[in-house]
Each structure stands twice: as structure tokens, then as C-alpha cells.
């Protein structure tokens, strides 16, 4: 019996960057699976959302922040509010 507080939670991982980032994502996914979490295909369906990015290559970070801004804008449109993401 798995008594993890994460058991039954859902997660989504989006990977930006190189093969090492993909490997790290797979390791995190395996860890979450072993704790009883279930992977889902969309971030909106997840209890836990993980963005795995590269701290060495700026392009991966740039894509992450662009994706974040797009999601915030899309989410605000759904709620009918205006939300401006914080500047880095």
C-alpha cells in the first residue's frame, strides 16, 4: 500500500532544451509514477505541472518564458480578466 501524499495526483511535464533535459524529465516522471502519480497529456488536467528547462542554453529559457506568457494570456481571456506577466 502506497501512503504517499502524492498518490492519485496527476502530473504533466513539458521539456525545453537538450537530450539531458529529456532524460531528467524521464527520471522525474519515473519518480512520480513510483509515488502513485498519473501522467496526463494536458497541463490543464494536471495537479502538478513541471517545466524542465536548460540553465546552460538561453534559448530553452526563452521558449519557457514565451510559453508561460502565452498560457497566462490565454488563461486570462478565459476568465475575462487582463493579466500582465511580470517582467524578468
Secondary structure, DSSP 8 states (H G I E B T S, - for coil): ----TTTT-EEEEEE-SSHHHHHHHHHHHHHHHHTT-EE-SSGGG-SEEEEE--SS-HHHHHHHHHHHHHHHHHHHHHHT--------
